[in-house]
Amino acid sequence: MSADPGVDPHVRLLLGAYVLDALDAEEACRVARHLQGCDGCARLYMEVAEASALLALVRTEDLRE
């Protein structure tokens, strides 16, 4: 999975894939390094990770209602 970051040095476009462990090793390392030094992206990462965890709780029956 690869996202073109354009001129944005942040990793926002990669956070969903990072949370789902869908990045190749090089991109995952780049995101991890960036998160260590960027409070804004780290906060957004936490939000994406929490949302992903909540989605895991949704049952098929819940989607039919």
MOZIHU-V708142 format. One record per pair of residues at least 12 apart in sequence whose ideal C-beta (glycine too) atoms are under 8 Angstrom apart, sorted by the first residue. I is the first residue (numbers start at 1). GAP is how many residues later the second one is. Records with the same first field share a line. If there is no record, write none. Layout:
I: GAP + GAP
This chain:
1: 13 + 16 + 21 + 22 + 23 + 26
2: 22 + 25
3: 14
10: 24 + 28 + 30 + 31
11: 19 + 20 + 23 + 24 + 27 + 30
12: 29 + 32
14: 13 + 16 + 17
15: 16 + 26 + 29 + 30 + 33
16: 32 + 36
18: 13 + 14 + 27
19: 26 + 29 + 30 + 33
20: 32
